Amino acid sequence: MSTLIGGAGAAVVAAFDTLLGLVIRTAPRILPGAPYLTPALGAVLVGYLILKPFPAAGGEGVPNYLIAVNRDRGKMRLRDALMKFPATILTLGCGGSGGIVGPLAHIGAGIGVFITKYAFRLTALREKGDLRMAAICGVSGTVSAIFHCPLGGGFFAAEILRRESMSYTDIFPAVMTGCVSFMVSAFGFGREPIFQVGAPAGTPPGILYAWLPLQAVIAGGMGMLFVFSFEKISTLLRRVLRKQPYPALAGSLFLCLLWFTDSGSVLSTSTPLFARLAGGNLAGLESSLYGGQNLALFLLLLVLLKIIATSFTVGSGMSGGFTGPLIVIGVGTGAMVSSVLGINSGSVEYYVLLACSTAGIMAAALNVPLAAILITARMFGYSYMLAAFIGSILAFLIFKNKTIYAYAATRWPCDNGEQPGRTRSEGK
């Protein structure tokens, strides 16, 4: 079953990435006279056509997986997982700010459960307890295909379930699924990892590691700012505008304003911005700050705008993930600190700060310290694992009492009328 689910996860990621790229390129052409209205168009389409009849297709995606595994023994509806596909593509393709990891995790888990149920039905075997494992393997398959990191995908799927402890019975099948997914994605489809950093090999001066605890605290603080922003914005939209598509349309108005003011680099998946920061190509960035010349201030502005844009997108009920924006915010925060310290972009020292910041913000906001280390080391190279370890562990120990999923799970009701983050007895 791990082999089948891993192959399916790799296929889902490949199809999703291809279609998303196509929509991102073509969506602004629909409104040639006013491309800044594209986010509003996406909100109307997603709100009316998908979220109104299928509410569970909105939001981040991972909370649905957490509820299914921790409370419902792995039971997930294939319909919700399949509708998550067009909901996310339209949201991100039309300019909504978000990531792909959370939605694809939901899709992968739903497909994994469906494959397992169907296979067990054909073989007349009992499925008790195995649907839960199928959901875990489904998440591992998609995450591993995104990052080309089987260990990171397996630990992400298992670690995000329990903050204090993990089970080997969860990790081993998840890692097996991740290995199959990675091989199918890399060798079967010939695809590259979606997140890549061209970090040079080398050893930075030892004195630089004295700055890494500070970098970890700053990155973790940005993660907590993300949590706070999402909580406040989503709560406001949920209380004022309860029925779709009105919350989605209201959230898109801020995105239209960003597009209109030429701040579109923080919209959608922010792939061009991530590529520029990850490549150390910061020349000329400061000149875009309304004539200013302060690179660190401009990077701080980009980070804050990405936080707010993602909070409006996912907080309004539209479909988008947290992990991708957190990675963009992490590299932006690391670049900001390197600019303050006078470190040249593109140097080994620059990438050490970026690796520390990226791992730190994921560990703080998602509470997945081990997965954050493995995924960051895969993106930057394993010579940066020490920086990732310092950033992840310190940020997790300081900020582990809060996770963004504690708030994302209670924003919008599921299609069964319950609040996702509450048990049935609490709902009553």
C-alpha positions in Angstrom: 0.0 0.0 0.0 2.9 2.4 0.7 4.2 1.7 -2.8 0.8 2.5 -4.4 0.2 5.6 -2.3 3.8 6.9 -3.0 3.4 6.6 -6.7 0.0 8.3 -6.5 1.4 11.1 -4.4 4.2 11.8 -7.0 1.7 11.8 -9.8 -0.6 14.3 -7.9 2.3 16.7 -7.3 3.4 16.6 -10.9 0.0 17.2 -12.2 -0.7 20.0 -9.7 2.5 21.8 -10.3 2.0 21.7 -14.1 -1.6 23.0 -14.0 -0.7 25.7 -11.4 2.0 27.0 -13.6 -0.4 27.2 -16.5 -3.0 29.1 -14.6 -0.5 31.5 -13.1 0.6 32.4 -16.7 -2.8 32.7 -18.2 -5.0 34.2 -15.4 -3.8 37.8 -15.7 -4.6 37.8 -19.4 -8.3 37.2 -18.7 -8.6 40.9 -17.5 -6.0 42.6 -19.8 -7.3 46.1 -18.8 -7.3 45.5 -15.1 -5.0 42.6 -14.2 -5.0 43.8 -10.5 -8.6 42.5 -10.3 -7.4 38.9 -10.9 -7.5 37.9 -7.2 -11.1 39.1 -6.9 -12.0 37.0 -9.9 -10.3 34.0 -8.3 -12.2 34.6 -5.1 -15.5 34.7 -6.9 -14.8 31.5 -8.8 -13.5 29.6 -5.8 -16.2 31.0 -3.4 -19.3 30.4 -5.6 -18.3 27.3 -7.5 -16.3 25.3 -4.8 -16.4 26.7 -1.3 -20.2 27.3 -1.2 -21.2 23.7 -2.1 -18.0 22.1 -0.7 -16.8 24.1 2.4 -14.2 21.4 3.4 -12.3 22.2 0.2 -11.2 25.5 1.6 -8.6 26.4 4.2 -5.1 25.1 4.6 -5.5 21.4 4.3 -3.4 19.9 7.1 -6.1 20.5 9.8 -8.4 18.2 7.9 -5.6 15.6 8.0 -5.0 16.1 11.7 -8.7 15.6 12.5 -9.0 12.5 10.3 -6.0 10.8 11.9 -6.2 11.9 15.5 -10.0 11.8 15.9 -11.7 9.9 13.1 -9.3 6.9 12.6 -8.3 8.1 9.2 -11.7 8.5 7.6 -11.6 11.1 4.9 -13.9 12.0 2.0 -12.4 11.6 -1.4 -14.8 14.3 -2.7 -13.2 16.9 -0.3 -9.7 15.9 -1.4 -10.6 16.1 -5.1 -12.3 19.5 -4.8 -9.2 20.8 -3.0 -7.3 20.4 -6.2 -9.2 23.0 -8.3 -9.8 25.2 -5.3 -6.1 25.6 -4.6 -5.1 26.0 -8.3 -7.7 28.8 -8.8 -6.7 30.5 -5.5 -3.0 30.5 -6.1 -3.2 30.9 -9.9 -5.3 34.0 -9.6 -3.0 35.7 -7.1 -4.0 34.4 -3.7 -1.0 34.1 -1.4 -0.3 30.7 -0.1 1.6 27.5 -0.5 1.1 24.1 -2.0 2.2 21.7 0.8 -0.9 21.9 3.0 -3.4 21.5 0.2 -1.4 18.7 -1.4 -1.1 17.0 2.0 -4.9 17.0 2.2 -5.2 15.6 -1.3 -2.6 13.0 -0.8 -4.2 11.8 2.5 -7.6 11.6 0.9 -6.3 9.6 -2.1 -4.3 7.3 0.1 -7.4 6.5 2.2 -9.4 5.9 -0.9 -6.8 3.6 -2.5 -6.5 1.6 0.8 -10.3 1.2 1.2 -10.7 0.1 -2.4 -7.8 -2.4 -2.2 -9.1 -3.9 1.0 -12.6 -4.2 -0.3 -11.3 -6.1 -3.3 -9.3 -8.5 -1.1 -12.0 -8.8 1.5 -9.6 -7.8 4.2 -10.4 -5.8 7.3 -9.3 -2.1 7.2 -9.5 -1.3 10.9 -6.6 0.9 11.8 -5.1 0.9 8.3 -7.0 4.0 7.1 -5.2 6.1 9.6 -1.9 4.8 8.3 -3.0 5.3 4.8 -3.6 9.0 5.5 -0.2 9.4 7.0 1.4 7.7 4.0 -0.6 10.0 1.7 0.8 13.1 3.3 4.4 11.7 3.2 4.0 10.8 -0.4 3.1 14.4 -1.5 5.5 16.2 0.8 8.4 13.9 -0.3 7.6 14.6 -3.9 7.6 18.4 -3.3 11.0 18.5 -1.6 12.5 15.3 -2.9 13.2 14.5 0.7 11.8 11.1 1.8 13.0 11.4 5.4 11.6 14.9 5.7 8.3 14.0 4.2 8.0 10.9 6.5 8.8 12.9 9.6 6.6 15.7 8.6 3.6 13.4 8.3 4.2 11.7 11.6 5.7 14.6 13.6 2.9 17.0 12.9 0.4 14.6 14.6 2.0 14.7 18.0 4.0 17.6 19.2 5.7 15.8 22.2 6.2 12.3 20.8 6.2 10.2 17.6 5.6 6.5 16.9 7.8 4.2 14.9 4.7 2.6 13.6 3.8 5.9 12.0 7.3 6.8 10.8 8.5 3.6 9.1 5.6 3.3 6.6 5.6 7.0 6.0 9.3 7.0 5.1 8.8 4.0 2.9 6.0 5.9 1.0 8.3 8.9 0.8 11.1 6.9 -0.8 8.7 5.5 -3.5 7.3 9.0 -4.1 10.8 10.5 -4.5 11.9 7.8 -6.9 8.8 8.1 -9.0 9.0 11.9 -9.1 12.8 12.1 -9.8 13.4 9.1 -12.0 9.9 8.3 -13.4 8.8 11.8 -14.2 12.2 13.4 -14.3 11.1 16.3 -12.1 13.2 18.6 -9.9 12.3 19.5 -6.3 9.9 22.5 -6.2 12.0 24.3 -3.6 15.7 24.5 -4.5 18.5 26.7 -3.1 21.8 27.1 -4.9 23.9 27.3 -1.8 27.7 26.9 -2.3 29.6 24.3 -0.3 32.1 25.6 2.2 32.7 26.3 5.9 31.8 29.7 7.3 33.9 31.4 10.0 33.2 29.9 13.5 32.3 33.3 14.8 29.2 33.4 12.6 27.6 30.6 14.6 27.5 33.0 17.6 24.8 34.9 15.6 22.7 31.9 14.9 20.8 31.8 18.2 19.7 35.4 17.5 18.7 34.5 14.0 16.7 31.6 15.4 14.8 33.9 17.8 14.1 36.4 15.1 12.8 33.7 12.7 10.7 32.1 15.5 9.3 35.6 16.3 8.3 36.0 12.7 6.6 32.7 12.9 4.6 33.9 15.9 3.7 37.1 14.1 2.4 34.9 11.3 0.3 33.0 13.8 -1.0 36.2 15.4 -1.9 37.8 12.1 -3.7 34.7 10.8 -5.7 34.4 14.1 -6.8 38.0 14.1 -7.6 38.4 10.4 -9.4 35.0 10.1 -11.5 35.6 13.3 -12.5 39.1 12.0 -13.6 37.7 8.6 -15.4 34.7 10.1 -17.4 36.9 12.5 -18.3 39.7 10.1 -18.9 37.6 6.9 -20.0 34.0 7.7 -21.1 32.6 4.4 -19.0 32.1 1.2 -18.2 33.7 -1.2 -18.3 37.0 0.8 -15.3 36.3 3.1 -13.2 35.1 0.1 -14.2 38.2 -1.9 -13.4 40.5 1.1 -10.0 38.9 1.6 -9.2 39.3 -2.1 -9.6 43.1 -1.9 -6.4 43.4 0.0 -4.6 41.2 -2.6 -6.0 43.4 -5.4 -4.5 46.4 -3.6 -1.1 44.8 -3.5 -1.2 43.9 -7.2 -2.3 47.5 -8.0 0.6 49.0 -6.0 3.1 46.8 -7.8 3.7 44.5 -4.8 2.7 41.4 -6.6 5.9 39.6 -5.6 4.3 38.5 -2.3 1.2 37.1 -4.1 0.6 33.5 -5.2 3.4 31.2 -4.3 6.1 34.0 -4.6 8.3 31.7 -6.6 10.2 34.5 -8.4 10.9 36.2 -5.0 12.0 33.0 -3.4 14.3 32.3 -6.4 15.9 35.7 -6.1 16.5 35.5 -2.4 17.7 31.8 -2.6 20.0 32.8 -5.4 21.5 35.7 -3.5 20.4 38.1 -6.2 19.6 41.1 -4.1 21.1 43.8 -6.3 18.5 46.6 -6.9 15.9 45.4 -4.5 16.3 48.4 -2.2 15.7 50.8 -5.1 12.1 49.6 -5.3 11.2 50.8 -1.8 9.7 54.0 -3.1 13.1 55.4 -3.9 14.7 54.2 -0.7 18.1 52.7 -0.4 17.7 50.5 2.7 17.8 46.8 1.7 17.0 45.5 5.2 14.0 47.7 5.5 12.7 46.6 2.1 13.1 42.9 3.0 11.2 43.5 6.3 8.4 45.1 4.3 8.3 42.1 1.9 8.1 39.7 4.9 5.3 41.6 6.6 3.3 41.9 3.4 3.7 38.1 2.7 2.4 37.4 6.3 -0.6 39.7 5.8 -1.4 38.5 2.3 -1.4 34.9 3.3 -3.5 35.6 6.4 -6.1 37.3 4.2 -6.1 34.5 1.7 -6.3 31.4 3.9 -8.1 33.3 6.7 -10.9 34.1 4.3 -11.5 30.4 3.7 -9.7 30.1 0.3 -7.4 27.2 -0.3 -3.7 27.7 0.3 -0.9 26.3 2.5 1.3 27.7 5.2 4.6 25.9 4.6 5.5 27.6 1.4 4.9 31.1 2.7 6.9 30.2 5.8 9.9 29.2 3.7 9.7 32.5 1.7 9.4 34.4 5.0 12.3 32.4 6.4 14.7 33.2 3.6 13.5 36.8 3.6 14.2 37.1 7.3 17.6 35.5 6.9 18.5 37.9 4.1 17.3 40.8 6.2 19.6 39.9 9.1 22.6 39.3 6.7 22.0 42.8 5.3 22.1 44.3 8.8 25.3 42.4 9.5 26.9 43.5 6.3 27.3 40.0 4.9 27.5 39.7 1.1 24.6 38.0 -0.5 25.6 34.7 -2.2 28.4 33.9 0.3 28.5 30.9 2.5 27.8 33.1 5.5 24.6 34.4 3.8 23.2 30.9 3.2 24.1 29.8 6.8 21.8 32.6 8.1 19.1 31.6 5.5 19.2 28.0 6.5 19.0 28.8 10.2 16.1 31.1 9.6 14.1 28.8 7.4 14.4 25.8 9.8 13.6 28.1 12.7 10.4 29.6 11.3 9.0 26.2 10.3 9.8 24.6 13.7 8.2 27.5 15.5 5.0 28.0 13.5 4.4 24.3 12.6 6.0 22.6 15.5 7.9 20.1 13.3 11.6 20.6 14.4 13.0 17.3 13.0 11.2 17.7 9.7 12.3 21.3 9.5 15.9 20.2 9.9 15.7 17.5 7.2 13.8 19.6 4.7 16.1 22.6 5.2 19.2 20.5 4.8 17.8 19.0 1.6 17.1 22.4 0.2 20.4 24.0 1.1 22.7 21.0 1.2 23.8 18.8 4.1 26.8 21.0 4.9 24.2 23.4 6.3 22.6 20.9 8.6 24.3 22.4 11.7 22.8 25.8 11.0 19.4 24.2 10.4 19.7 22.2 13.6 20.5 25.3 15.7 17.7 27.3 14.2 15.1 24.6 14.4 15.7 23.3 18.0 16.1 26.8 19.6 13.0 28.2 17.9 11.0 25.1 18.8 12.0 25.2 22.4 11.2 28.9 22.8 7.9 29.0 20.8 6.6 25.5 21.0 3.5 26.5 23.0 1.8 27.9 19.9 1.2 26.4 16.5 -0.7 27.9 13.6 -2.7 24.7 13.2 -4.3 25.3 16.6 -6.0 28.3 15.0 -6.4 27.1 11.4 -8.5 24.1 12.7 -11.2 26.3 14.1 -11.7 29.0 11.5 -14.4 27.7 9.2 -17.0 24.9 9.7 -16.7 21.6 7.8 -19.4 20.4 5.5 -20.8 18.2 8.3 -21.6 21.3 10.4 -18.9 20.8 13.0 -16.0 23.0 13.8 -12.9 21.1 12.6 -10.9 21.7 15.8 -13.5 20.5 18.2 -14.7 17.0 19.2 -18.3 16.0 18.8 -18.9 16.2 22.5 -17.5 19.8 22.6 -19.6 20.7 19.6 -22.7 19.6 21.5 
